[in-house]
Each structure stands twice: as structure tokens, then as C-alpha cells.
């Protein structure tokens, strides 16, 4: 954005006249009416949970005595260069010119939370070519019932924005007065704010009860910032309240020199104003300045990739455009020297996909190693076929195989897949009953080992009779034994991996079942005890393929939330980008919903499944 340039000449003159603006030993004047943070869809990543937002806003506000904690909360952004405003809640499709929307409400749970904490909110839009009166009505009709809402804001930079008018179109007196009357028709106490960095884009004479917000940046130095905000902006709009958005990346060299930049900049600004002001830190750099948000984590944008035809250099250019910072790749790609070299040059973490109990090649040579279902059949359905997890020869084979692969590929991490008992979960839909699920392993070896561990003789001699006996007599012990087979395999694989590369990172692929799903089938059928598995890994990665198994987009965040609550591990969901096992396609809107819900707190990011499956339209979206 083009900011902080208009007052350069004035600033140069002030240098020669002495400088009244000081940052040292700043004492606060009691005129900071409110303070907090700006929230947007394109700022902090991952997007924090409501309680984290609250803590962060309160921490900012605690710097200023007598201030009200407030959020400038953007609920509508400019969608594209054609001039649409995209509202982040559902509206009737096609009814309003230049207005698009999400099919889900991104903000309701945040506003509901703020209702309970005392934090107040100004709802803001970037109108583009959409009619502002219509946007005000749509937003306030939806959210006016929240006690936290105290006003509405229009970002003038995006007012009737076009390629020709890339600073927006100035807001005239008539529009400003009309908008203010409209928002006050919903609540007389509501206030309108108008935002820009150039005061010429603000109404010429109409002031009313309007708050004028400057988001200027790119300052020459600290004194230049104070001069522009105090003289160019604050004095001009006196006696109206003025707000300031601070903390842009363009000024990081200025504000990062302070131990507490929020407090230092805010108090210095307060001292130069005669009227009330508001101080808001932008969400681009909240992690750098606000303790509650520093531990929100760095957003991981990953992709699984299994094969690639074409130039690897172009592939990595595309990765860069799509902001990919993690590759979860096949052995085939990891073995390619150019793939490894480009990953290092582009500073991309590179993980090696390592399937464990799914090993068709081993079963072809060792058919006796099949896991056995409760009905006595081999553990095989369509392409899915599993080795018995208690088979010691196979376990040693996989451990040695992993060591050799790490030596050959030198990955930053391993992504352990098929680390569970057999089930073709990709075709298990929500209406299935627990008794209908396959269950393993009831081979002779498993039955004997369990019997030895229990130190009791079991007369059930067939898989089916043993299944009925164990679930009626020793269910808890059996579930623990099954889970121990999986957990111990993870423990042994991790130990082997770290023997070769001590700093290697560990990611586990997890079937996306919650504890209550199918009668705790996650442990009873799969043997995935998350609390125990989490002790050996850096990430748990649920395969949240909602489309495949007939779940809604918000189901994804419920999986992430439960797994995070159950463990102290980082959760990194992968999500499906194209249809699989179903005829219905994943359209762009659904794709964006999936991506949105994978980012909900406490997610550490997301992984595309997979790069090869992304459509050209999807790639255009993620590369812009």
C-alpha cells in the first residue's frame, strides 16, 4: 500500500524546526479510549481460537489505563479485481450485485465469545464495488443482536476500488452522513468509522459522530510516524475520535527496537492528541508483539505428493507461489537428488511417506503374514491389504527398511502411514454400526501371544470364536493389547529413525475418528491410542477427508479440536481436494470451506491431499 509518503515534505521541514515528538520515558495521557487488534482473513495464521483472540486483545489493552478492549473485526473483504465484496457469512446467492459470500458463518462463534468477555467489536467491510448501504444492512441484520458489537467500519481504500482507482474513491459528505444515519437506525449508540491513510479520501466537511481511522505505514523513522498521525491526521479531524492501526511489516525496523512496541507507540501518540484516540495492532505481526499470540504457532501449508511428470524446477516454482512450506513426499520423489536439492534451496521441509502395515509387496511373497479378520478371512478389501501387526519378522523388516530409506533420502521428517490395524475406513460412512466394522487380528500368532500375556488358557480355537470370547470376557485387556502393538511399533520406528538422524521430525497419519465414533472404534478396531502415540511424535495428522466419507466441512475442526484436547501434540490435518469413491465433485466453494476449517484453532496448518489432485482452478486460488 502507498502510505506514509504524503507528509514527507512536511517532515523534512520539521527536522529543521526542532522536534517535539519524543519516545523516551513516555507517560500516558489519559485519552486512549480503546485499544486492541485488527482481525482479517489474510492476517495471522493459523487463525486463533476465540479465547486466544480474547487474551491477545486484553494484553494489548492492559498497556493503557482506562482503555476499553476492542477489536476491529473484518467480516467482508474485497473478493477479486472485478470488484465483489465477499461476506464471510451466508447470503442469498446472486441476489445482490457485487456481493458474494461464504456458505458458512466464520464469525458467529467469535462474537458469541466476545459477548461473554467484555471485549467490544467494530464490524468492518472492504466494500469494493458493492453498495455500502446494502452491506451495512446485511452485516447488522445478522450481528446486531450481539452485545459486543458497538459500531461499523468502512475501509475507504477499497471503496469502489478498481484498477483505475487503486486507492479507492473518496467518500463524500452525503455518503458519510447517510451511512451514519443507517447504522444508528439499528442502535443509536453505534458509531461509524471511516478508514484510509490519506485524509483527502475522507468526507470534506461532514464529521457527525464518525471515528476517523488511519492505517498509514512506511515511515522514515519514529518521529515521522508521530508527526503524520498527530499533525496530518489527528489535528485535522479534531475533535472527533481518531484510531490508528500500527504494527505493519513495513515499519518493523522502527517498532521492533522497543521492548514493548504496543505501549511505547500508543502512549507517545496519546500525548500528542487533544482528543480521544484508539490504538490497534494489525494482525500481520501480532505474533511478534503480543505474548498470548506468540505461541499460536507458525502456519504449516503442506502438500502430499506421490509422483511428478515434468520439470521439477517448475514444480518448485508452483510450490513457492502456493506458499507451500512442507512436502510430504513418496520414496520415489525423495530419492531424486534434484528434488532434495530444490527442497533445500527453497527452504521447504521434506518428509518421507513411510507406510507400515499396508505392504502388498511383502504379502505377495509372504501370504502367511496377512492379518486375519474375525470371520477368518485375510485382511483385504479392494486395494487395502494388511500385515499382522504382531508379526515379528515383518516388524524387523520395516525397521531396517526405514533405516535404509532415511540414509538414502535424508528427509527432515518421516510421515508414518498405515500405522494401525486393518480397516478400509475410506468407505466407512457415518451411518455404519460398530458391529459391522471389520476387526483384526485373530491369526494364530495373535491369539497365542495374547493368551500368553494373560497367562490363561483360552479354549476358543477359531478367529470367530476367539473374537466372541475376548469381547465378552477380556475386552479392555484386548483393546490395550491391540493398541500396544501399534504404539510399540511407532516407538521402535522412531528410535530407529533417530538412530540414523537424531533431529528427524515425526508425523503420524491418523484415521479421522473421534472417540465416540462407532463405539470408540479408533481404539477398539484401529488400535490408535492417541495419548500414547503422541509421546513419540511431533505431529498427529488426521486424514480429514470429509467429502469422501460424507461429512460436513465443520466436522474437520471437530476432529482437530478433540485430538488436540486429548493430547499435547500439534495437530496437522490433511484435507481432500478432489472426489474419491463418490461421483460428486468438490467445487471451489467447498474446497475453500475445507481449507477454512482445517485452519481453525488449534490446528497447526493443513496438508493438501494431494498436489496431483489439485485442479487448475484450485491452483489459481492458492497461488494468488
C-alpha positions in Angstrom: 0.0 0.0 0.0 1.2 3.5 -0.7 1.4 5.1 2.7 3.5 7.5 4.7 4.6 9.4 1.6 2.3 12.4 1.6 3.8 14.0 4.6 7.5 13.5 3.7 8.0 17.2 2.7 6.3 18.4 5.9 8.5 16.1 7.9 11.7 17.4 6.3 10.7 20.9 7.3 10.1 19.9 10.8 13.6 18.5 11.1 14.9 22.0 10.8 12.4 23.4 13.3 13.2 21.2 16.2 11.2 18.1 17.0 8.5 18.0 19.7 7.9 14.2 19.4 9.6 12.0 22.0 9.6 8.3 22.7 11.8 8.3 25.8 10.3 7.9 29.3 6.8 8.2 27.8 4.0 8.7 30.4 0.5 8.1 29.1 -2.0 10.9 28.7 -5.4 9.6 29.8 -7.1 9.8 26.3 -6.7 6.3 24.9 -10.4 5.5 24.7 -9.9 1.9 23.4 -7.2 -0.4 22.2 -6.9 -3.9 20.8 -6.3 -5.6 17.5 -7.4 -5.7 13.9 -8.6 -9.1 12.6 -8.7 -10.1 9.0 -8.9 -13.3 6.8 -5.4 -12.5 5.5 -3.5 -11.7 8.7 -2.4 -14.0 11.4 -2.1 -17.7 10.6 -3.2 -20.0 12.0 -6.4 -18.0 12.8 -6.5 -18.1 16.7 -9.3 -19.6 18.7 -11.8 -17.2 20.3 -10.2 -17.5 23.7 -6.7 -16.8 22.2 -8.0 -13.7 20.5 -9.5 -12.5 23.7 -6.2 -13.0 25.6 -4.3 -11.1 22.9 -6.7 -8.2 22.8 -6.8 -7.9 26.5 -3.0 -8.0 26.7 -2.8 -5.1 24.3 -5.4 -3.2 26.2 -3.7 -3.7 29.5 -1.0 -1.3 28.3 -3.3 1.6 28.6 -5.0 2.7 31.8 -8.8 3.3 31.5 -9.0 1.9 27.9 -11.8 -0.4 26.6 -10.6 -3.7 24.9 -11.8 -3.5 21.3 -11.4 -5.5 18.1 -11.7 -4.1 14.6 -13.2 -7.2 13.0 -13.3 -7.5 9.3 -16.3 -9.5 8.1 -16.3 -8.7 4.4 -13.2 -8.5 2.1 -12.6 -7.5 -1.5 -13.0 -10.8 -3.3 -11.4 -10.1 -6.6 -10.2 -7.5 -9.1 -13.7 -7.4 -10.6 -15.0 -5.6 -7.6 -17.0 -8.0 -5.5 -17.1 -7.9 -1.7 -17.1 -11.3 -0.2 -19.1 -11.5 3.1 -17.8 -14.2 5.5 -21.3 -15.4 6.3 -24.0 -16.8 4.1 -26.2 -14.5 1.9 -28.6 -15.5 -0.8 -26.6 -16.3 -3.9 -26.9 -14.0 -6.8 -29.4 -11.6 -5.1 -27.0 -8.7 -4.5 -24.9 -7.1 -7.2 -21.1 -7.3 -6.5 -21.7 -9.3 -3.3 -20.5 -12.9 -2.8 -20.4 -14.9 0.4 -19.2 -18.0 2.2 -21.7 -20.8 2.8 -20.9 -20.8 6.5 -20.5 -18.2 9.2 -16.9 -17.6 10.1 -17.6 -15.1 12.9 -20.6 -16.1 14.9 -18.6 -18.1 17.5 -16.1 -15.3 17.9 -18.7 -12.7 18.5 -20.6 -15.0 20.9 -17.4 -15.4 22.8 -16.7 -11.7 23.0 -20.2 -11.2 24.3 -19.1 -13.1 27.4 -15.7 -11.4 27.9 -16.5 -7.7 27.7 -14.5 -7.1 24.5 -16.3 -4.8 22.1 -16.3 -5.0 18.4 -16.5 -2.7 15.3 -17.5 -4.8 12.3 -15.7 -3.7 9.2 -16.1 -4.3 5.4 -13.9 -3.7 2.4 -16.8 -2.7 0.0 -15.1 -2.8 -3.4 -17.9 -2.0 -6.0 -20.7 -3.3 -3.7 -23.3 -0.9 -2.4 -22.2 0.1 1.1 -25.8 0.7 2.3 -26.7 -2.9 1.4 -23.5 -4.2 3.1 -24.4 -2.3 6.3 -27.9 -3.8 6.3 -26.7 -7.4 5.7 -24.0 -7.2 8.3 -26.0 -5.5 11.0 -29.2 -7.6 10.4 -27.0 -10.6 11.1 -24.9 -9.5 14.0 -26.8 -6.6 15.7 -28.0 -8.9 18.4 -24.5 -9.3 19.8 -23.9 -7.1 22.9 -20.2 -6.9 21.9 -21.0 -5.0 18.6 -20.6 -1.2 19.1 -20.2 0.0 15.5 -19.4 -0.4 11.9 -16.5 0.5 9.7 -15.8 1.1 6.0 -12.3 0.9 4.6 -12.0 3.8 2.1 -9.1 2.2 0.3 -11.4 -0.4 -1.0 -14.4 1.9 -1.6 -15.4 1.5 -5.3 -11.9 0.1 -5.8 -10.8 -0.7 -9.4 -7.6 -0.9 -11.3 -8.1 2.7 -12.3 -9.0 3.8 -8.7 -6.5 1.7 -6.8 -6.7 3.9 -3.7 -10.4 3.7 -3.7 -12.9 6.5 -4.5 -13.1 9.4 -1.9 -16.1 9.2 0.4 -18.3 12.3 0.0 -20.2 14.1 2.8 -23.6 12.8 1.6 -22.5 9.1 1.8 -20.8 9.5 5.2 -23.9 11.2 6.7 -26.3 8.6 5.1 -24.2 5.6 6.4 -24.0 7.0 9.8 -27.8 7.5 10.0 -28.3 4.0 8.7 -26.1 2.3 11.4 -27.7 4.4 14.1 -31.1 3.3 13.0 -30.0 -0.1 14.3 -28.7 1.3 17.6 -28.3 5.0 18.5 -25.1 4.2 20.3 -23.4 2.6 17.3 -20.5 4.6 15.8 -19.3 4.6 12.2 -15.6 4.6 11.4 -14.0 5.5 8.1 -10.5 4.4 7.2 -7.8 5.5 4.9 -4.2 6.9 5.1 -4.9 10.0 3.0 -7.3 12.4 4.6 -8.4 13.6 1.1 -10.3 10.4 0.8 -12.4 11.2 3.9 -15.6 13.4 3.7 -14.6 17.1 3.2 -16.8 18.7 5.9 -19.2 16.2 7.4 -18.0 14.9 10.8 -21.0 13.8 12.8 -20.0 11.2 15.4 -17.6 9.5 13.0 -14.3 8.0 14.1 -11.5 8.5 11.5 -9.0 5.7 11.2 -5.5 6.0 9.7 -3.6 2.9 8.6 -0.6 4.7 7.3 2.8 2.9 7.2 6.3 3.0 5.6 7.6 5.8 7.8 11.1 7.2 7.5 11.6 7.0 11.3 9.7 7.1 14.6 9.3 10.9 14.6 7.9 10.8 11.1 5.2 8.4 12.2 4.2 10.6 15.2 4.2 13.7 13.0 2.0 12.1 10.4 -0.5 10.7 12.9 -0.7 13.7 15.2 -0.5 16.7 12.8 -1.6 15.3 9.5 -4.4 13.1 10.8 -5.4 13.8 14.5 -5.3 17.6 14.4 -7.2 17.7 11.1 -10.1 15.7 12.4 -10.2 17.2 15.9 -12.4 17.0 18.0 -13.6 13.7 16.5 -12.1 10.5 17.9 -9.3 9.0 15.8 -8.0 5.5 15.7 -4.6 4.2 14.5 -3.6 0.9 13.1 0.0 0.1 13.9 2.5 -2.8 13.5 2.8 -3.1 9.8 5.7 -5.2 8.5 7.0 -2.2 6.5 7.8 -0.5 9.8 9.2 -3.4 11.7 12.7 -1.9 12.0 11.1 1.1 13.8 8.8 -0.6 16.3 10.8 -3.8 16.9 13.5 -1.7 18.7 11.2 -1.2 21.6 10.8 -3.8 24.4 7.0 -3.2 24.3 6.2 -1.5 21.0 2.5 -1.5 21.5 2.8 0.5 24.8 5.6 2.8 23.5 3.9 3.8 20.3 0.4 4.0 21.8 1.4 6.3 24.7 3.5 8.5 22.5 0.6 9.0 20.2 -1.8 9.7 23.1 0.4 12.5 24.4 0.3 14.4 21.0 -3.5 14.4 20.8 -6.1 16.7 22.3 -9.0 14.3 21.5 -9.7 10.6 22.4 -7.8 8.1 20.3 -7.7 4.3 19.8 -4.7 2.1 19.3 -4.9 -1.1 17.3 -2.2 -3.5 16.3 -2.6 -5.2 13.0 -2.8 -9.0 12.8 0.1 -9.3 10.4 2.6 -9.0 13.3 0.6 -9.9 16.4 2.8 -12.9 17.0 5.9 -10.7 17.2 4.4 -8.4 19.8 1.7 -10.0 21.9 2.7 -12.8 24.2 -0.7 -14.6 24.1 -0.3 -14.9 20.3 3.4 -15.7 20.1 2.7 -19.4 20.8 -0.1 -19.6 18.2 2.5 -21.4 16.1 3.8 -20.9 12.5 1.3 -21.9 9.9 2.2 -25.1 8.1 1.0 -25.2 4.5 1.9 -28.7 3.3 1.1 -31.0 0.4 1.3 -34.7 -0.1 2.9 -35.6 -3.4 3.5 -39.0 -4.7 4.8 -38.6 -8.3 5.5 -35.9 -10.8 5.9 -35.8 -14.6 7.7 -32.7 -15.9 10.3 -30.3 -14.8 11.0 -30.2 -11.1 12.1 -26.6 -11.3 8.6 -25.5 -12.4 7.1 -27.7 -9.7 9.0 -25.9 -7.0 8.1 -22.5 -8.5 4.5 -23.5 -8.2 5.1 -24.6 -4.6 6.5 -21.2 -3.8 3.6 -19.4 -5.4 1.2 -21.6 -3.3 3.1 -20.8 -0.1 3.9 -24.4 0.5 6.5 -24.9 3.3 6.1 -28.7 3.9 6.4 -31.5 1.4 5.1 -35.0 2.4 6.5 -37.0 -0.4 6.9 -40.5 -1.7 10.1 -42.5 -1.6 10.2 -42.2 -5.4 10.5 -38.4 -5.2 12.6 -38.3 -2.1 15.3 -40.4 -3.8 15.7 -37.9 -6.6 18.7 -35.7 -5.9 17.2 -32.7 -7.7 14.0 -33.0 -5.6 16.1 -32.9 -2.4 18.3 -30.1 -3.7 15.4 -27.9 -4.7 13.7 -28.5 -1.3 16.7 -27.3 0.5 17.2 -24.3 -1.8 13.5 -23.2 -1.3 13.7 -23.9 2.4 10.9 -26.5 2.3 10.7 -29.1 5.0 10.7 -32.5 3.3 9.1 -35.5 4.9 9.2 -39.1 3.7 6.0 -41.1 3.5 6.5 -44.4 5.1 3.6 -46.9 5.0 3.8 -49.6 7.7 1.2 -52.4 7.9 0.0 -51.8 4.3 2.6 -53.7 2.3 1.3 -55.6 -0.7 4.8 -56.5 -2.0 5.6 -58.2 1.3 2.3 -60.0 1.4 2.8 -61.3 -2.2 6.0 -63.0 -1.0 4.7 -63.9 2.5 0.9 -64.6 2.2 1.1 -66.2 5.7 1.7 -62.8 7.1 -1.8 -61.5 6.4 -3.8 -60.1 9.4 -6.9 -62.2 9.9 -10.4 -60.8 10.3 -12.9 -62.0 12.9 -14.6 -64.2 10.3 -11.3 -65.9 9.4 -10.7 -64.0 6.1 -7.5 -62.3 5.2 -7.4 -58.6 6.0 -8.1 -57.5 2.4 -10.7 -55.3 0.8 -10.2 -53.9 -2.7 -6.7 -52.4 -2.8 -6.3 -52.4 1.0 -4.4 -55.4 2.5 -2.7 -55.5 5.9 0.1 -57.4 7.5 -0.5 -58.7 11.0 1.0 -56.1 13.5 2.3 -58.8 15.8 4.5 -60.5 13.1 8.0 -60.0 14.5 9.8 -60.8 11.2 7.8 -58.1 9.4 8.3 -55.6 12.2 12.1 -56.1 12.0 11.9 -55.9 8.2 10.1 -52.5 8.3 12.5 -51.1 10.9 15.5 -52.0 8.7 13.7 -50.7 5.6 13.1 -47.3 7.3 16.8 -47.0 8.3 17.9 -47.6 4.7 15.4 -45.1 3.3 16.5 -42.4 5.8 20.1 -43.0 4.8 19.2 -42.8 1.1 16.8 -39.8 1.3 18.0 -37.8 4.3 14.5 -36.3 4.9 13.7 -33.7 7.5 10.9 -35.9 8.8 9.1 -39.1 8.3 5.3 -39.3 7.8 4.3 -42.7 9.1 1.2 -44.0 7.3 -1.0 -47.2 7.8 0.1 -47.4 11.4 -2.9 -49.2 12.6 -5.0 -52.4 12.4 -6.9 -53.2 9.2 -10.0 -51.4 8.1 -10.9 -49.7 4.8 -12.0 -46.6 6.6 -12.3 -44.5 3.5 -15.6 -46.3 2.8 -17.0 -46.3 6.4 -19.8 -43.8 6.4 -21.4 -42.2 9.5 -24.5 -44.5 9.4 -22.4 -47.7 10.0 -23.0 -49.5 13.3 -19.9 -50.7 15.2 -20.7 -54.4 14.8 -20.5 -54.1 11.1 -16.9 -53.0 11.1 -14.0 -55.4 10.3 -11.9 -56.4 13.2 -8.4 -57.8 13.4 -6.1 -59.5 14.1 -7.2 -63.0 15.1 -4.4 -65.0 13.5 -3.0 -67.9 15.4 0.1 -65.9 16.4 -2.0 -63.1 17.9 -4.3 -65.4 19.8 -1.3 -67.2 21.3 0.6 -64.1 22.3 -2.5 -62.6 23.9 -3.1 -65.9 25.8 0.5 -65.9 27.0 0.2 -62.3 28.2 -3.0 -63.1 30.1 -1.4 -66.2 31.5 -4.6 -68.1 30.9 -5.7 -70.9 28.5 -8.3 -69.9 26.0 -10.3 -72.7 24.5 -11.6 -70.7 21.6 -9.8 -72.2 18.6 -11.1 -70.2 15.6 -10.9 -66.5 14.8 -14.6 -66.1 15.2 -15.0 -68.0 18.5 -11.9 -66.1 19.9 -13.5 -62.8 18.8 -16.7 -63.5 20.7 -14.9 -64.8 23.7 -12.4 -61.9 24.0 -15.0 -59.2 23.6 -17.2 -60.8 26.2 -14.5 -61.7 28.7 -11.4 -59.6 28.2 -12.4 -56.6 26.1 -10.4 -54.0 27.9 -7.3 -56.1 28.0 -7.7 -57.0 24.3 -8.1 -53.3 23.3 -5.0 -52.4 25.3 -3.1 -55.2 23.8 -4.1 -54.2 20.2 -3.2 -50.6 20.9 0.2 -51.6 22.4 1.1 -53.4 19.2 0.6 -50.1 17.3 2.2 -47.8 19.9 5.3 -50.1 20.3 5.8 -50.2 16.6 5.8 -46.4 16.5 8.2 -46.3 19.4 10.6 -48.8 17.6 10.4 -46.9 14.3 11.1 -43.6 15.9 14.0 -45.0 17.8 15.4 -46.4 14.6 14.9 -43.2 12.7 16.6 -41.1 15.4 19.5 -43.5 15.5 20.2 -42.5 11.9 19.1 -38.8 12.1 18.7 -37.6 15.7 16.8 -34.4 14.7 14.3 -36.1 12.4 10.7 -34.9 12.8 7.9 -37.4 13.2 4.4 -37.2 11.8 1.7 -39.9 12.2 -1.2 -40.3 9.9 -4.4 -40.8 11.9 -7.8 -42.1 10.9 -10.3 -39.3 11.4 -12.5 -40.9 14.0 -13.4 -39.3 17.3 -13.6 -41.3 20.5 -17.3 -41.6 20.3 -17.4 -42.6 16.7 -18.5 -46.2 16.1 -18.2 -47.1 19.8 -14.6 -45.9 20.2 -13.6 -47.9 17.1 -10.4 -45.7 16.9 -9.0 -47.9 19.7 -11.2 -50.9 19.6 -10.8 -51.5 15.8 -7.8 -49.4 14.8 -5.6 -49.7 17.9 -4.7 -45.9 17.7 -4.4 -44.7 21.3 -3.7 -41.0 20.6 -2.5 -40.1 24.1 0.2 -42.8 23.9 1.1 -42.3 20.2 1.6 -38.5 20.8 4.5 -39.3 23.1 6.6 -40.3 20.2 5.8 -37.7 17.5 5.8 -34.0 16.6 2.6 -34.0 14.7 -0.6 -36.0 14.6 -2.1 -35.7 11.1 -5.8 -36.7 10.9 -6.8 -37.5 7.3 -9.9 -35.3 7.4 -11.3 -36.3 4.0 -14.8 -35.0 4.7 -16.1 -35.4 1.1 -15.0 -39.0 0.9 -16.9 -40.2 4.0 -19.9 -37.9 3.8 -19.1 -35.4 6.5 -19.8 -31.6 6.6 -16.9 -29.2 6.4 -17.2 -28.1 10.0 -16.7 -31.8 11.0 -13.0 -31.2 10.2 -12.5 -28.7 13.0 -14.3 -31.1 15.5 -11.7 -33.8 14.7 -8.8 -31.3 15.2 -10.2 -29.9 18.4 -10.8 -33.3 20.0 -7.4 -34.6 19.1 -5.7 -31.5 20.5 -7.8 -31.8 23.7 -6.8 -35.4 24.1 -3.1 -34.9 23.6 -0.4 -32.2 23.9 0.7 -32.8 20.3 0.5 -30.4 17.4 -2.4 -31.3 15.0 -1.8 -31.1 11.3 -4.9 -32.2 9.3 -4.8 -33.1 5.7 -7.8 -32.5 3.5 -9.2 -33.8 0.3 -9.1 -31.6 -2.8 -10.9 -33.8 -5.4 -13.5 -36.5 -5.4 -12.7 -40.1 -4.4 -15.1 -43.1 -4.1 -18.0 -40.7 -4.8 -19.4 -39.2 -8.0 -20.0 -35.7 -6.7 -17.2 -33.2 -7.4 -15.6 -30.8 -4.9 -16.4 -27.3 -6.2 -14.4 -24.2 -5.4 -16.7 -23.1 -2.6 -16.5 -26.5 -0.9 -12.7 -26.6 -1.4 -12.4 -23.2 0.4 -14.7 -24.4 3.2 -12.5 -27.4 3.8 -9.4 -25.3 3.8 -11.1 -22.8 6.2 -12.0 -25.5 8.8 -8.6 -27.1 8.7 -7.2 -23.8 9.9 -9.4 -23.4 12.9 -7.6 -23.3 16.2 -5.9 -25.4 17.5 -4.7 -26.6 14.0 -1.1 -26.1 13.2 -1.9 -25.7 9.5 -3.0 -28.1 6.8 -1.8 -30.5 4.1 -3.4 -30.8 0.7 -4.2 -34.4 -0.4 -2.7 -34.2 -2.8 -0.7 -32.0 -5.2 -1.5 -34.2 -8.2 -5.2 -34.0 -7.4 -5.5 -30.1 -7.3 -7.4 -28.7 -10.2 -6.1 -25.8 -12.3 -8.8 -23.6 -10.8 -7.8 -24.6 -7.3 -4.2 -23.9 -8.0 -5.1 -20.4 -9.3 -6.7 -19.7 -5.9 -3.9 -21.0 -3.7 -1.2 -19.3 -5.8 -2.6 -15.8 -5.8 
